[in-house]
């Protein structure tokens, strides 16, 4: 028995598009409905609940991550505040220690200055005593040197030596002025 294939050209000359063939139209509608209902059942019972579950899980995860991030932010802010407080306390302690050391060093320097000043005053007093002694000794020698010099000058000028008591009296008179 010869069967006719759908790909054969009908007597009209043009091949007919298989889905539009009148002989198979009713069965195609039935299969379309069966396929649509099956696809609808699969999507509504399996795919949509899974997709909904995925969306809910993502939403919960995002909310959880946001809560974790908020908690971490609060912890970081608390840690920053504690760090800043510790830093301020450390600065205050450092300034206190610096002031204490500065005062201590200033007191030590003042003490050393006073000791050095006392030592220098002692040395100065001793030097002044030596100068006074040397000056007194020099001044006692100055009269004799002045008398000898004046006598030599007068002798050189007039050619004869002046009397010693007259030269001594003139030098004493000049020293008293």
C-alpha positions in Angstrom: 0.0 0.0 0.0 1.4 3.3 -1.0 1.3 6.0 1.6 1.7 9.5 0.8 4.3 11.5 2.6 3.7 15.0 3.8 6.7 16.2 1.9 5.2 15.2 -1.4 3.8 17.9 -3.6 0.0 17.8 -3.9 -1.7 17.9 -7.2 -2.1 21.7 -6.9 1.6 22.2 -7.5 2.7 23.8 -4.3 3.6 21.8 -1.2 1.4 22.5 1.8 3.0 23.7 5.1 2.6 20.7 7.4 1.2 22.5 10.5 -1.5 24.0 8.3 -2.6 20.7 6.8 -6.3 20.1 7.5 -5.7 16.4 8.2 -3.3 17.0 11.1 -4.8 20.2 12.5 -7.0 18.6 15.2 -4.2 16.4 16.6 -1.8 19.4 16.6 -4.3 21.3 18.7 -4.7 18.4 21.2 -0.9 18.1 21.5 -0.6 21.8 21.9 -3.1 21.8 24.8 -1.4 18.7 26.4 2.0 20.4 26.0 0.8 23.7 27.4 -0.9 22.1 30.4 2.2 20.0 31.1 4.5 23.0 30.7 2.2 25.0 32.9 2.1 22.3 35.6 5.9 22.0 35.5 6.5 25.7 35.7 3.8 26.4 38.4 4.6 23.4 40.6 8.4 23.2 40.2 10.1 26.2 38.6 8.2 29.1 40.2 8.5 27.8 43.8 12.2 27.2 43.2 12.6 30.7 41.7 10.6 32.2 44.6 12.7 30.2 47.1 15.9 31.6 45.4 14.5 35.1 45.6 13.6 34.7 49.3 17.0 33.2 50.0 18.8 36.0 48.3 16.6 38.5 50.1 17.4 36.9 53.5 21.1 36.7 52.6 21.1 40.4 51.6 19.4 41.4 54.8 21.8 39.2 56.8 24.8 40.7 55.0 23.4 44.2 55.5 22.9 43.5 59.2 26.4 42.0 59.5 27.8 45.1 57.7 25.9 47.4 60.0 27.2 45.5 63.0 30.8 45.6 61.6 30.4 49.4 61.0 29.2 49.9 64.6 32.2 47.8 65.9 34.6 49.8 63.7 33.2 53.1 64.9 33.5 51.9 68.5 37.0 50.8 67.9 37.8 54.1 66.2 36.4 56.0 69.2 38.4 53.8 71.6 41.5 54.4 69.5 41.0 58.1 69.4 40.4 58.2 73.2 43.5 56.1 73.8 45.5 58.4 71.5 44.2 61.5 73.3 45.1 59.9 76.7 48.5 59.0 75.4 49.1 62.6 74.2 48.0 63.9 77.6 50.3 61.5 79.4 53.2 62.5 77.0 52.6 66.2 77.6 52.5 65.6 81.4 55.7 63.5 81.2 57.3 66.2 79.0 56.3 69.0 81.4 57.6 66.9 84.4 60.9 66.2 82.7 61.2 69.9 81.6 60.6 71.1 85.1 63.1 68.5 86.5 65.8 69.5 84.0 65.1 73.2 84.6 65.5 72.7 88.3 68.7 70.7 87.8 70.1 73.4 85.4 69.2 76.1 87.9 70.9 74.1 90.7 74.0 73.7 88.5 73.9 77.4 87.5 73.8 78.4 91.2 76.7 76.1 92.1 78.7 77.4 89.1 77.9 80.9 90.1 79.0 80.3 93.7 82.2 78.7 92.4 82.9 81.6 90.1 82.1 84.2 92.8 84.6 82.4 95.1 87.2 82.4 92.3 86.5 86.0 91.5 86.9 87.0 95.2 90.3 85.1 95.3 91.3 86.8 92.0 90.4 90.2 93.4 92.4 89.5 96.6 95.4 88.6 94.4 94.9 91.7 92.3 94.7 93.9 95.4 97.9 92.3 96.8 99.7 92.6 93.5 98.4 96.2 93.2 99.6 97.1 96.7 103.0 95.5 96.0 103.1 97.3 92.7 102.1 100.6 94.2 104.7 100.3 96.9 107.3 99.7 94.1 105.8 102.5 92.0 106.9 105.2 94.4 110.5 103.9 94.4 110.4 103.5 90.6 108.9 107.0 90.2 111.5 108.6 92.5 114.3 106.8 90.5 112.8 107.8 87.2 112.2 111.4 88.2 115.7 111.7 89.5 117.1 110.2 86.3 115.0 112.5 84.1 116.0 115.7 86.0 119.6 114.6 86.0 119.5 114.1 82.3 117.8 117.5 81.8 119.9 119.6 84.0 123.0 117.5 84.1 123.3 117.2 87.9 121.4 114.8 90.2 118.7 116.5 92.3 118.6 116.0 96.0 116.8 112.8 96.9 114.5 114.3 99.6 113.3 116.9 97.1 112.5 114.3 94.4 110.8 112.1 97.0 108.6 115.0 98.2 107.7 115.9 94.6 106.7 112.3 93.8 104.6 112.0 96.9 102.9 115.2 96.1 102.1 113.9 92.5 100.8 110.6 93.8 98.4 112.2 96.3 96.5 114.0 93.6 
